[in-house]
Amino acid sequence: MVRDILLWPHPTLRKQAAPVDAVDASVQALIRDLFDTMYAAPGVGLAAPQLGVLRQVLVLDTRPRQPESRPFAMVNPRLVERVGTTVYREGCLSIPGEAEEVERAERVRVEYLDETGQPQSVLCEGLLAIAVQHETDHLVGKVYLDHLSPLTRVLIRQRMRRRKRERAMAGPPAASAGDAL
Ligand SMILES: [Zn+2]
């Protein structure tokens, strides 16, 4: 089911998500909603707090940019290794119409539970590495703007406040200016 995506600034997007005890039917339903909402947006990543759910669950599908990749659902993901640095122009489904260059690790290893509850470990490269760092930030109450200067954050906050007012009055959502995560 496609659900509404919270728009930044929003208090829920500042909160720490709780780890999942068991990958049960409710978590699997949440994963389906995350995929449905991400594909409808469209975007290449989405984290549960963006749907207002403070649980450590995220989905990724970077195949628009990485055809050799595949979709991932990650429960309780942990970045266990970071290698190198890279800069990528990121967007966010919670911050539509904006995109900024963010410096992150070039490659990361992530350990997580998959949608069946099995432990997995994957080495992420390219956009998948960017996206998994972006989405795990959402699980600890961070957005990509937290990696930027305070001035940039203030300017984008002002534009987002205006967009939220306009959206409250009417109109379909604006497309994201970058790869939306
Ligand atoms: Zn995001």
Backbone and ligand atoms as CSV (ligand in chain L), in Angstrom:
chain,resi,resn,atom,element,x,y,z
A,1,MET,N,N,0.848,-1.186,0.000
A,1,MET,CA,C,0.000,0.000,0.000
A,1,MET,C,C,0.891,1.247,0.000
A,2,VAL,N,N,0.563,2.170,-0.895
A,2,VAL,CA,C,1.315,3.433,-0.946
A,2,VAL,C,C,0.855,4.316,0.211
A,3,ARG,N,N,1.819,4.778,1.008
A,3,ARG,CA,C,1.491,5.612,2.172
A,3,ARG,C,C,2.087,7.001,1.994
A,4,ASP,N,N,1.606,7.946,2.811
A,4,ASP,CA,C,2.131,9.322,2.761
A,4,ASP,C,C,3.542,9.357,3.327
A,5,ILE,N,N,4.410,10.132,2.680
A,5,ILE,CA,C,5.785,10.317,3.145
A,5,ILE,C,C,5.855,11.612,3.953
A,6,LEU,N,N,6.397,11.529,5.171
A,6,LEU,CA,C,6.545,12.729,5.998
A,6,LEU,C,C,7.519,13.693,5.344
A,7,LEU,N,N,7.196,14.964,5.415
A,7,LEU,CA,C,8.063,16.001,4.863
A,7,LEU,C,C,8.862,16.668,5.974
A,8,TRP,N,N,10.157,16.855,5.686
A,8,TRP,CA,C,11.041,17.580,6.603
A,8,TRP,C,C,10.765,19.074,6.485
A,9,PRO,N,N,10.808,19.878,7.553
A,9,PRO,CA,C,11.086,19.425,8.921
A,9,PRO,C,C,9.848,18.809,9.571
A,10,HIS,N,N,10.049,17.710,10.295
A,10,HIS,CA,C,8.965,17.023,11.002
A,10,HIS,C,C,9.597,16.348,12.232
A,11,PRO,N,N,8.963,16.458,13.393
A,11,PRO,CA,C,9.607,15.930,14.614
A,11,PRO,C,C,9.942,14.435,14.530
A,12,THR,N,N,9.115,13.636,13.839
A,12,THR,CA,C,9.378,12.193,13.753
A,12,THR,C,C,10.680,11.912,13.000
A,13,LEU,N,N,11.013,12.770,12.032
A,13,LEU,CA,C,12.241,12.569,11.246
A,13,LEU,C,C,13.491,12.879,12.060
A,14,ARG,N,N,13.328,13.362,13.292
A,14,ARG,CA,C,14.448,13.671,14.194
A,14,ARG,C,C,14.632,12.572,15.248
A,15,LYS,N,N,13.772,11.562,15.228
A,15,LYS,CA,C,13.784,10.575,16.317
A,15,LYS,C,C,14.544,9.317,15.950
A,16,GLN,N,N,15.086,8.651,16.973
A,16,GLN,CA,C,15.778,7.369,16.822
A,16,GLN,C,C,14.737,6.267,16.629
A,17,ALA,N,N,14.929,5.408,15.631
A,17,ALA,CA,C,14.021,4.275,15.416
A,17,ALA,C,C,14.441,3.105,16.313
A,18,ALA,N,N,13.472,2.318,16.746
A,18,ALA,CA,C,13.746,1.185,17.648
A,18,ALA,C,C,14.105,-0.061,16.840
A,19,PRO,N,N,15.040,-0.874,17.362
A,19,PRO,CA,C,15.343,-2.134,16.677
A,19,PRO,C,C,14.131,-3.057,16.661
A,20,VAL,N,N,14.078,-3.916,15.654
A,20,VAL,CA,C,12.984,-4.880,15.508
A,20,VAL,C,C,13.370,-6.166,16.243
A,21,ASP,N,N,12.466,-6.681,17.092
A,21,ASP,CA,C,12.745,-7.916,17.847
A,21,ASP,C,C,12.623,-9.148,16.971
A,22,ALA,N,N,11.591,-9.188,16.142
A,22,ALA,CA,C,11.360,-10.358,15.297
A,22,ALA,C,C,10.782,-9.890,13.969
A,23,VAL,N,N,11.269,-10.495,12.877
A,23,VAL,CA,C,10.757,-10.138,11.551
A,23,VAL,C,C,9.460,-10.928,11.346
A,24,ASP,N,N,8.354,-10.342,11.840
A,24,ASP,CA,C,7.061,-11.024,11.796
A,24,ASP,C,C,6.194,-10.441,10.669
A,25,ALA,N,N,4.923,-10.832,10.666
A,25,ALA,CA,C,4.028,-10.393,9.575
A,25,ALA,C,C,3.886,-8.878,9.543
A,26,SER,N,N,3.921,-8.226,10.715
A,26,SER,CA,C,3.752,-6.762,10.721
A,26,SER,C,C,4.969,-6.089,10.086
A,27,VAL,N,N,6.163,-6.657,10.305
A,27,VAL,CA,C,7.374,-6.094,9.690
A,27,VAL,C,C,7.350,-6.352,8.183
A,28,GLN,N,N,6.888,-7.547,7.784
A,28,GLN,CA,C,6.808,-7.850,6.350
A,28,GLN,C,C,5.789,-6.950,5.647
A,29,ALA,N,N,4.697,-6.619,6.340
A,29,ALA,CA,C,3.709,-5.689,5.758
A,29,ALA,C,C,4.312,-4.296,5.634
A,30,LEU,N,N,5.095,-3.906,6.643
A,30,LEU,CA,C,5.770,-2.600,6.586
A,30,LEU,C,C,6.742,-2.560,5.405
A,31,ILE,N,N,7.481,-3.658,5.194
A,31,ILE,CA,C,8.423,-3.725,4.067
A,31,ILE,C,C,7.671,-3.574,2.740
A,32,ARG,N,N,6.523,-4.243,2.610
A,32,ARG,CA,C,5.738,-4.111,1.367
A,32,ARG,C,C,5.291,-2.668,1.160
A,33,ASP,N,N,4.838,-2.014,2.237
A,33,ASP,CA,C,4.410,-0.614,2.119
A,33,ASP,C,C,5.586,0.288,1.748
A,34,LEU,N,N,6.752,-0.008,2.309
A,34,LEU,CA,C,7.939,0.803,1.974
A,34,LEU,C,C,8.273,0.661,0.489
A,35,PHE,N,N,8.275,-0.584,-0.014
A,35,PHE,CA,C,8.555,-0.775,-1.453
A,35,PHE,C,C,7.489,-0.084,-2.304
A,36,ASP,N,N,6.202,-0.302,-1.979
A,36,ASP,CA,C,5.126,0.303,-2.779
A,36,ASP,C,C,5.280,1.821,-2.819
A,37,THR,N,N,5.565,2.417,-1.667
A,37,THR,CA,C,5.653,3.883,-1.572
A,37,THR,C,C,6.901,4.395,-2.285
A,38,MET,N,N,8.026,3.649,-2.126
A,38,MET,CA,C,9.271,4.059,-2.794
A,38,MET,C,C,9.112,4.015,-4.316
A,39,TYR,N,N,8.538,2.924,-4.846
A,39,TYR,CA,C,8.398,2.802,-6.306
A,39,TYR,C,C,7.405,3.832,-6.844
A,40,ALA,N,N,6.353,4.135,-6.063
A,40,ALA,CA,C,5.353,5.094,-6.533
A,40,ALA,C,C,5.908,6.506,-6.584
A,41,ALA,N,N,6.901,6.789,-5.729
A,41,ALA,CA,C,7.367,8.186,-5.561
A,41,ALA,C,C,7.832,8.847,-6.878
A,42,PRO,N,N,8.774,8.323,-7.691
A,42,PRO,CA,C,9.610,7.156,-7.425
A,42,PRO,C,C,10.890,7.579,-6.719
A,43,GLY,N,N,11.498,6.590,-6.029
A,43,GLY,CA,C,12.773,6.824,-5.367
A,43,GLY,C,C,13.584,5.552,-5.371
A,44,VAL,N,N,14.825,5.618,-4.872
A,44,VAL,CA,C,15.711,4.439,-4.851
A,44,VAL,C,C,15.968,3.947,-3.430
A,45,GLY,N,N,15.350,4.604,-2.430
A,45,GLY,CA,C,15.487,4.156,-1.053
A,45,GLY,C,C,14.430,4.817,-0.197
A,46,LEU,N,N,14.018,4.128,0.867
A,46,LEU,CA,C,13.028,4.698,1.790
A,46,LEU,C,C,13.200,4.008,3.147
A,47,ALA,N,N,13.097,4.794,4.210
A,47,ALA,CA,C,13.245,4.267,5.571
A,47,ALA,C,C,11.924,4.427,6.318
A,48,ALA,N,N,11.646,3.480,7.242
A,48,ALA,CA,C,10.354,3.451,7.939
A,48,ALA,C,C,9.997,4.781,8.614
A,49,PRO,N,N,10.962,5.507,9.237
A,49,PRO,CA,C,10.567,6.781,9.867
A,49,PRO,C,C,9.954,7.778,8.879
A,50,GLN,N,N,10.278,7.652,7.578
A,50,GLN,CA,C,9.684,8.553,6.583
A,50,GLN,C,C,8.188,8.280,6.420
A,51,LEU,N,N,7.727,7.090,6.855
A,51,LEU,CA,C,6.286,6.786,6.871
A,51,LEU,C,C,5.711,7.012,8.267
A,52,GLY,N,N,6.520,7.571,9.171
A,52,GLY,CA,C,6.052,7.822,10.533
A,52,GLY,C,C,6.176,6.617,11.442
A,53,VAL,N,N,6.923,5.589,11.007
A,53,VAL,CA,C,7.074,4.346,11.786
A,53,VAL,C,C,8.497,4.289,12.327
A,54,LEU,N,N,8.654,4.369,13.663
A,54,LEU,CA,C,9.996,4.444,14.258
A,54,LEU,C,C,10.543,3.046,14.546
A,55,ARG,N,N,10.733,2.272,13.470
A,55,ARG,CA,C,11.343,0.939,13.558
A,55,ARG,C,C,12.504,0.905,12.572
A,56,GLN,N,N,13.516,0.063,12.890
A,56,GLN,CA,C,14.735,0.044,12.073
A,56,GLN,C,C,14.549,-0.854,10.845
A,57,VAL,N,N,13.845,-0.298,9.854
A,57,VAL,CA,C,13.546,-1.014,8.617
A,57,VAL,C,C,13.746,-0.039,7.450
A,58,LEU,N,N,14.394,-0.519,6.376
A,58,LEU,CA,C,14.553,0.325,5.186
A,58,LEU,C,C,14.521,-0.561,3.946
A,59,VAL,N,N,14.244,0.073,2.818
A,59,VAL,CA,C,14.299,-0.630,1.532
A,59,VAL,C,C,15.137,0.195,0.554
A,60,LEU,N,N,15.744,-0.522,-0.402
A,60,LEU,CA,C,16.605,0.095,-1.409
A,60,LEU,C,C,16.376,-0.609,-2.740
A,61,ASP,N,N,16.400,0.164,-3.820
A,61,ASP,CA,C,16.454,-0.434,-5.154
A,61,ASP,C,C,17.092,0.593,-6.078
A,62,THR,N,N,18.382,0.441,-6.317
A,62,THR,CA,C,19.136,1.426,-7.104
A,62,THR,C,C,19.250,1.010,-8.575
A,63,ARG,N,N,18.419,0.049,-9.008
A,63,ARG,CA,C,18.547,-0.414,-10.403
A,63,ARG,C,C,18.347,0.663,-11.466
A,64,PRO,N,N,17.602,1.752,-11.160
A,64,PRO,CA,C,17.587,2.812,-12.194
A,64,PRO,C,C,18.996,3.284,-12.562
A,65,ARG,N,N,19.933,3.245,-11.606
A,65,ARG,CA,C,21.318,3.665,-11.857
A,65,ARG,C,C,22.286,2.494,-11.892
A,66,GLN,N,N,21.907,1.374,-11.286
A,66,GLN,CA,C,22.791,0.201,-11.195
A,66,GLN,C,C,22.002,-1.038,-11.644
A,67,PRO,N,N,21.892,-1.247,-12.968
A,67,PRO,CA,C,21.043,-2.330,-13.478
A,67,PRO,C,C,21.436,-3.707,-12.951
A,68,GLU,N,N,22.706,-3.860,-12.541
A,68,GLU,CA,C,23.176,-5.157,-12.056
A,68,GLU,C,C,22.769,-5.408,-10.605
A,69,SER,N,N,22.202,-4.401,-9.948
A,69,SER,CA,C,21.855,-4.531,-8.536
A,69,SER,C,C,20.520,-5.268,-8.377
A,70,ARG,N,N,19.975,-5.254,-7.174
A,70,ARG,CA,C,18.685,-5.900,-6.906
A,70,ARG,C,C,18.022,-5.140,-5.754
A,71,PRO,N,N,16.736,-5.391,-5.511
A,71,PRO,CA,C,16.089,-4.731,-4.370
A,71,PRO,C,C,16.581,-5.323,-3.043
A,72,PHE,N,N,16.653,-4.496,-2.019
A,72,PHE,CA,C,17.033,-4.951,-0.676
A,72,PHE,C,C,16.002,-4.458,0.331
A,73,ALA,N,N,15.615,-5.347,1.261
A,73,ALA,CA,C,14.895,-4.932,2.462
A,73,ALA,C,C,15.828,-5.230,3.626
A,74,MET,N,N,16.074,-4.246,4.475
A,74,MET,CA,C,17.028,-4.400,5.579
A,74,MET,C,C,16.357,-4.064,6.905
A,75,VAL,N,N,16.455,-5.021,7.836
A,75,VAL,CA,C,15.942,-4.838,9.194
A,75,VAL,C,C,17.145,-4.749,10.130
A,76,ASN,N,N,17.126,-3.801,11.049
A,76,ASN,CA,C,18.234,-3.561,12.006
A,76,ASN,C,C,19.594,-3.475,11.298
A,77,PRO,N,N,19.721,-2.675,10.237
A,77,PRO,CA,C,21.007,-2.621,9.519
A,77,PRO,C,C,22.089,-1.941,10.355
A,78,ARG,N,N,23.331,-2.449,10.207
A,78,ARG,CA,C,24.494,-1.860,10.880
A,78,ARG,C,C,25.604,-1.694,9.852
A,79,LEU,N,N,26.160,-0.483,9.768
A,79,LEU,CA,C,27.322,-0.270,8.905
A,79,LEU,C,C,28.544,-0.726,9.690
A,80,VAL,N,N,29.208,-1.763,9.216
A,80,VAL,CA,C,30.304,-2.350,9.990
A,80,VAL,C,C,31.672,-2.028,9.385
A,81,GLU,N,N,31.686,-1.425,8.211
A,81,GLU,CA,C,32.956,-1.113,7.568
A,81,GLU,C,C,32.721,0.031,6.597
A,82,ARG,N,N,33.627,1.028,6.628
A,82,ARG,CA,C,33.527,2.174,5.696
A,82,ARG,C,C,34.878,2.334,5.045
A,83,VAL,N,N,34.910,2.480,3.713
A,83,VAL,CA,C,36.167,2.617,2.973
A,83,VAL,C,C,36.070,3.802,2.010
A,84,GLY,N,N,37.084,4.688,2.049
A,84,GLY,CA,C,37.185,5.772,1.078
A,84,GLY,C,C,36.149,6.863,1.303
A,85,THR,N,N,36.215,7.897,0.461
A,85,THR,CA,C,35.195,8.944,0.497
A,85,THR,C,C,34.786,9.280,-0.924
A,86,THR,N,N,33.546,9.722,-1.065
A,86,THR,CA,C,33.030,10.120,-2.365
A,86,THR,C,C,31.996,11.215,-2.138
A,87,VAL,N,N,31.719,11.983,-3.185
A,87,VAL,CA,C,30.725,13.049,-3.090
A,87,VAL,C,C,29.640,12.761,-4.120
A,88,TYR,N,N,28.378,12.846,-3.694
A,88,TYR,CA,C,27.262,12.537,-4.583
A,88,TYR,C,C,26.144,13.546,-4.320
A,89,ARG,N,N,25.457,13.943,-5.387
A,89,ARG,CA,C,24.345,14.885,-5.261
A,89,ARG,C,C,23.091,14.107,-4.867
A,90,GLU,N,N,22.660,14.275,-3.621
A,90,GLU,CA,C,21.556,13.490,-3.062
A,90,GLU,C,C,20.275,14.294,-2.994
A,91,GLY,N,N,19.179,13.598,-3.224
A,91,GLY,CA,C,17.860,14.132,-2.909
A,91,GLY,C,C,17.253,13.261,-1.826
A,92,CYS,N,N,16.054,13.621,-1.371
A,92,CYS,CA,C,15.381,12.844,-0.323
A,92,CYS,C,C,13.885,12.954,-0.549
A,93,LEU,N,N,13.176,11.823,-0.448
A,93,LEU,CA,C,11.727,11.847,-0.662
A,93,LEU,C,C,11.017,12.694,0.387
A,94,SER,N,N,11.663,12.950,1.528
A,94,SER,CA,C,11.076,13.813,2.558
A,94,SER,C,C,11.447,15.277,2.349
A,95,ILE,N,N,12.327,15.549,1.363
A,95,ILE,CA,C,12.761,16.927,1.096
A,95,ILE,C,C,12.657,17.169,-0.415
A,96,PRO,N,N,11.434,17.057,-0.979
A,96,PRO,CA,C,11.280,17.119,-2.436
A,96,PRO,C,C,11.693,18.473,-2.989
A,97,GLY,N,N,12.241,18.449,-4.197
A,97,GLY,CA,C,12.621,19.687,-4.873
A,97,GLY,C,C,14.004,20.176,-4.525
A,98,GLU,N,N,14.702,19.472,-3.609
A,98,GLU,CA,C,16.046,19.885,-3.197
A,98,GLU,C,C,17.040,18.775,-3.494
A,99,ALA,N,N,18.290,19.136,-3.743
A,99,ALA,CA,C,19.378,18.170,-3.881
A,99,ALA,C,C,20.674,18.900,-3.588
A,100,GLU,N,N,21.564,18.240,-2.864
A,100,GLU,CA,C,22.849,18.851,-2.504
A,100,GLU,C,C,23.932,17.787,-2.529
A,101,GLU,N,N,25.167,18.245,-2.735
A,101,GLU,CA,C,26.296,17.321,-2.715
A,101,GLU,C,C,26.657,16.976,-1.266
A,102,VAL,N,N,26.797,15.675,-1.011
A,102,VAL,CA,C,27.095,15.176,0.327
A,102,VAL,C,C,28.310,14.256,0.234
A,103,GLU,N,N,29.229,14.405,1.204
A,103,GLU,CA,C,30.401,13.511,1.243
A,103,GLU,C,C,30.100,12.322,2.149
A,104,ARG,N,N,30.362,11.129,1.609
A,104,ARG,CA,C,30.132,9.900,2.378
A,104,ARG,C,C,31.226,8.903,2.052
A,105,ALA,N,N,31.201,7.759,2.754
A,105,ALA,CA,C,32.121,6.681,2.424
A,105,ALA,C,C,31.794,6.137,1.032
A,106,GLU,N,N,32.843,5.715,0.323
A,106,GLU,CA,C,32.669,5.226,-1.046
A,106,GLU,C,C,32.105,3.805,-1.068
A,107,ARG,N,N,32.573,2.989,-0.121
A,107,ARG,CA,C,32.075,1.611,-0.005
A,107,ARG,C,C,31.772,1.329,1.466
A,108,VAL,N,N,30.702,0.612,1.701
A,108,VAL,CA,C,30.352,0.244,3.080
A,108,VAL,C,C,29.901,-1.212,3.111
A,109,ARG,N,N,30.212,-1.874,4.218
A,109,ARG,CA,C,29.647,-3.202,4.444
A,109,ARG,C,C,28.522,-3.049,5.455
A,110,VAL,N,N,27.382,-3.651,5.149
A,110,VAL,CA,C,26.225,-3.561,6.039
A,110,VAL,C,C,25.786,-4.961,6.425
A,111,GLU,N,N,25.513,-5.120,7.715
A,111,GLU,CA,C,24.947,-6.365,8.232
A,111,GLU,C,C,23.511,-6.075,8.636
A,112,TYR,N,N,22.597,-7.007,8.328
A,112,TYR,CA,C,21.182,-6.756,8.557
A,112,TYR,C,C,20.431,-8.072,8.557
A,113,LEU,N,N,19.159,-8.018,8.936
A,113,LEU,CA,C,18.254,-9.159,8.773
A,113,LEU,C,C,17.438,-8.914,7.514
A,114,ASP,N,N,17.266,-9.954,6.698
A,114,ASP,CA,C,16.441,-9.781,5.502
A,114,ASP,C,C,14.959,-9.968,5.848
A,115,GLU,N,N,14.101,-9.938,4.817
A,115,GLU,CA,C,12.654,-9.967,5.061
A,115,GLU,C,C,12.171,-11.307,5.627
A,116,THR,N,N,13.060,-12.317,5.636
A,116,THR,CA,C,12.690,-13.586,6.277
A,116,THR,C,C,13.337,-13.730,7.654
A,117,GLY,N,N,14.091,-12.704,8.089
A,117,GLY,CA,C,14.727,-12.753,9.395
A,117,GLY,C,C,16.116,-13.359,9.394
A,118,GLN,N,N,16.637,-13.690,8.190
A,118,GLN,CA,C,17.979,-14.282,8.086
A,118,GLN,C,C,19.043,-13.192,8.142
A,119,PRO,N,N,20.136,-13.415,8.920
A,119,PRO,CA,C,21.232,-12.439,8.918
A,119,PRO,C,C,21.946,-12.426,7.568
A,120,GLN,N,N,22.260,-11.223,7.092
A,120,GLN,CA,C,22.934,-11.047,5.808
A,120,GLN,C,C,24.054,-10.025,5.970
A,121,SER,N,N,25.018,-10.084,5.056
A,121,SER,CA,C,26.089,-9.099,5.019
A,121,SER,C,C,26.345,-8.785,3.557
A,122,VAL,N,N,26.396,-7.498,3.217
A,122,VAL,CA,C,26.609,-7.139,1.813
A,122,VAL,C,C,27.557,-5.948,1.737
A,123,LEU,N,N,28.477,-6.009,0.760
A,123,LEU,CA,C,29.378,-4.894,0.487
A,123,LEU,C,C,28.706,-4.002,-0.557
A,124,CYS,N,N,28.452,-2.744,-0.196
A,124,CYS,CA,C,27.731,-1.833,-1.086
A,124,CYS,C,C,28.709,-0.871,-1.749
A,125,GLU,N,N,28.501,-0.643,-3.052
A,125,GLU,CA,C,29.341,0.276,-3.812
A,125,GLU,C,C,28.431,1.187,-4.639
A,126,GLY,N,N,29.022,2.285,-5.147
A,126,GLY,CA,C,28.267,3.183,-6.018
A,126,GLY,C,C,27.050,3.758,-5.311
A,127,LEU,N,N,25.959,3.950,-6.059
A,127,LEU,CA,C,24.762,4.565,-5.471
A,127,LEU,C,C,24.213,3.743,-4.312
A,128,LEU,N,N,24.361,2.411,-4.377
A,128,LEU,CA,C,23.860,1.582,-3.268
A,128,LEU,C,C,24.561,1.946,-1.961
A,129,ALA,N,N,25.870,2.238,-2.019
A,129,ALA,CA,C,26.611,2.642,-0.814
A,129,ALA,C,C,26.100,3.988,-0.296
A,130,ILE,N,N,25.854,4.928,-1.224
A,130,ILE,CA,C,25.312,6.235,-0.833
A,130,ILE,C,C,23.942,6.049,-0.177
A,131,ALA,N,N,23.102,5.252,-0.859
A,131,ALA,CA,C,21.708,5.109,-0.421
A,131,ALA,C,C,21.623,4.440,0.948
A,132,VAL,N,N,22.454,3.429,1.187
A,132,VAL,CA,C,22.334,2.734,2.471
A,132,VAL,C,C,22.829,3.641,3.602
A,133,GLN,N,N,23.799,4.506,3.338
A,133,GLN,CA,C,24.224,5.468,4.366
A,133,GLN,C,C,23.138,6.518,4.601
A,134,HIS,N,N,22.496,6.979,3.519
A,134,HIS,CA,C,21.409,7.956,3.617
A,134,HIS,C,C,20.243,7.374,4.431
A,135,GLU,N,N,19.865,6.114,4.119
A,135,GLU,CA,C,18.693,5.514,4.798
A,135,GLU,C,C,18.995,5.163,6.242
A,136,THR,N,N,20.217,4.680,6.544
A,136,THR,CA,C,20.531,4.374,7.952
A,136,THR,C,C,20.586,5.667,8.769
A,137,ASP,N,N,20.951,6.797,8.147
A,137,ASP,CA,C,20.846,8.091,8.841
A,137,ASP,C,C,19.405,8.335,9.295
A,138,HIS,N,N,18.430,8.041,8.424
A,138,HIS,CA,C,17.014,8.251,8.797
A,138,HIS,C,C,16.661,7.449,10.054
A,139,LEU,N,N,17.303,6.288,10.245
A,139,LEU,CA,C,16.963,5.439,11.399
A,139,LEU,C,C,17.489,6.017,12.711
A,140,VAL,N,N,18.433,6.967,12.627
A,140,VAL,CA,C,18.935,7.612,13.853
A,140,VAL,C,C,18.524,9.085,13.910
A,141,GLY,N,N,17.484,9.449,13.146
A,141,GLY,CA,C,16.950,10.804,13.236
A,141,GLY,C,C,17.746,11.849,12.484
A,142,LYS,N,N,18.527,11.403,11.488
A,142,LYS,CA,C,19.297,12.360,10.696
A,142,LYS,C,C,18.798,12.406,9.262
A,143,VAL,N,N,18.977,13.557,8.614
A,143,VAL,CA,C,18.737,13.686,7.174
A,143,VAL,C,C,20.028,14.190,6.534
A,144,TYR,N,N,20.095,14.143,5.202
A,144,TYR,CA,C,21.363,14.497,4.550
A,144,TYR,C,C,21.774,15.937,4.816
A,145,LEU,N,N,20.787,16.788,5.142
A,145,LEU,CA,C,21.108,18.190,5.423
A,145,LEU,C,C,22.018,18.320,6.637
A,146,ASP,N,N,21.992,17.329,7.523
A,146,ASP,CA,C,22.851,17.374,8.713
A,146,ASP,C,C,24.325,17.255,8.350
A,147,HIS,N,N,24.627,16.847,7.115
A,147,HIS,CA,C,26.017,16.776,6.657
A,147,HIS,C,C,26.450,18.083,5.990
A,148,LEU,N,N,25.539,19.067,5.888
A,148,LEU,CA,C,25.827,20.309,5.167
A,148,LEU,C,C,26.029,21.464,6.148
A,149,SER,N,N,26.327,22.647,5.600
A,149,SER,CA,C,26.558,23.809,6.462
A,149,SER,C,C,25.232,24.264,7.076
A,150,PRO,N,N,25.303,24.891,8.271
A,150,PRO,CA,C,24.073,25.410,8.898
A,150,PRO,C,C,23.338,26.390,7.988
A,151,LEU,N,N,24.075,27.190,7.216
A,151,LEU,CA,C,23.419,28.169,6.343
A,151,LEU,C,C,22.579,27.463,5.275
A,152,THR,N,N,23.160,26.429,4.637
A,152,THR,CA,C,22.413,25.671,3.620
A,152,THR,C,C,21.150,25.080,4.232
A,153,ARG,N,N,21.295,24.549,5.463
A,153,ARG,CA,C,20.152,23.917,6.133
A,153,ARG,C,C,19.043,24.952,6.375
A,154,VAL,N,N,19.428,26.163,6.797
A,154,VAL,CA,C,18.440,27.210,7.075
A,154,VAL,C,C,17.707,27.602,5.795
A,155,LEU,N,N,18.463,27.752,4.701
A,155,LEU,CA,C,17.834,28.151,3.436
A,155,LEU,C,C,16.848,27.087,2.964
A,156,ILE,N,N,17.257,25.815,3.050
A,156,ILE,CA,C,16.369,24.735,2.600
A,156,ILE,C,C,15.168,24.618,3.529
A,157,ARG,N,N,15.378,24.851,4.827
A,157,ARG,CA,C,14.253,24.818,5.771
A,157,ARG,C,C,13.209,25.876,5.386
A,158,GLN,N,N,13.682,27.058,5.017
A,158,GLN,CA,C,12.744,28.118,4.626
A,158,GLN,C,C,11.959,27.713,3.379
A,159,ARG,N,N,12.673,27.150,2.385
A,159,ARG,CA,C,11.971,26.743,1.152
A,159,ARG,C,C,10.990,25.613,1.432
A,160,MET,N,N,11.385,24.661,2.292
A,160,MET,CA,C,10.490,23.527,2.599
A,160,MET,C,C,9.248,23.997,3.359
A,161,ARG,N,N,9.423,24.959,4.284
A,161,ARG,CA,C,8.254,25.476,5.018
A,161,ARG,C,C,7.251,26.072,4.032
A,162,ARG,N,N,7.790,26.814,3.025
A,162,ARG,CA,C,6.916,27.427,2.028
A,162,ARG,C,C,6.218,26.337,1.212
A,163,ARG,N,N,7.002,25.305,0.796
A,163,ARG,CA,C,6.402,24.219,-0.004
A,163,ARG,C,C,5.335,23.475,0.783
A,164,LYS,N,N,5.569,23.257,2.080
A,164,LYS,CA,C,4.581,22.531,2.879
A,164,LYS,C,C,3.286,23.336,2.979
A,165,ARG,N,N,3.420,24.654,3.114
A,165,ARG,CA,C,2.212,25.492,3.151
A,165,ARG,C,C,1.467,25.397,1.831
A,166,GLU,N,N,2.224,25.476,0.713
A,166,GLU,CA,C,1.584,25.418,-0.604
A,166,GLU,C,C,0.925,24.061,-0.812
A,167,ARG,N,N,1.623,22.998,-0.389
A,167,ARG,CA,C,1.087,21.651,-0.586
A,167,ARG,C,C,-0.167,21.433,0.253
A,168,ALA,N,N,-0.186,22.040,1.455
A,168,ALA,CA,C,-1.359,21.902,2.323
A,168,ALA,C,C,-2.587,22.500,1.648
A,169,MET,N,N,-2.354,23.497,0.781
A,169,MET,CA,C,-3.485,24.146,0.118
A,169,MET,C,C,-3.962,23.354,-1.092
A,170,ALA,N,N,-3.031,22.680,-1.806
A,170,ALA,CA,C,-3.423,21.844,-2.952
A,170,ALA,C,C,-2.208,21.448,-3.775
A,171,GLY,N,N,-2.451,20.583,-4.765
A,171,GLY,CA,C,-1.415,20.302,-5.749
A,171,GLY,C,C,-0.663,19.024,-5.482
A,172,PRO,N,N,-0.236,18.373,-6.567
A,172,PRO,CA,C,0.538,17.152,-6.446
A,172,PRO,C,C,1.962,17.459,-5.982
A,173,PRO,N,N,2.674,16.479,-5.403
A,173,PRO,CA,C,4.024,16.719,-4.916
A,173,PRO,C,C,4.995,17.054,-6.049
A,174,ALA,N,N,5.980,17.886,-5.722
A,174,ALA,CA,C,7.027,18.225,-6.688
A,174,ALA,C,C,7.973,17.041,-6.839
A,175,ALA,N,N,8.510,16.866,-8.022
A,175,ALA,CA,C,9.503,15.817,-8.226
A,175,ALA,C,C,10.783,16.207,-7.512
A,176,SER,N,N,11.526,15.201,-7.051
A,176,SER,CA,C,12.804,15.488,-6.417
A,176,SER,C,C,13.811,15.907,-7.465
A,177,ALA,N,N,14.745,16.771,-7.064
A,177,ALA,CA,C,15.713,17.293,-8.011
A,177,ALA,C,C,16.904,16.348,-8.189
A,178,GLY,N,N,17.093,15.390,-7.281
A,178,GLY,CA,C,18.202,14.448,-7.391
A,178,GLY,C,C,17.681,13.035,-7.283
A,179,ASP,N,N,18.584,12.053,-7.151
A,179,ASP,CA,C,18.130,10.691,-6.893
A,179,ASP,C,C,17.470,10.693,-5.527
A,180,ALA,N,N,16.217,10.333,-5.469
A,180,ALA,CA,C,15.459,10.499,-4.246
A,180,ALA,C,C,15.576,9.277,-3.359
A,181,LEU,N,N,15.926,9.504,-2.095
A,181,LEU,CA,C,16.260,8.428,-1.166
A,181,LEU,C,C,15.326,8.481,0.039
L,1,ZN,ZN,ZN,15.836,10.523,2.649
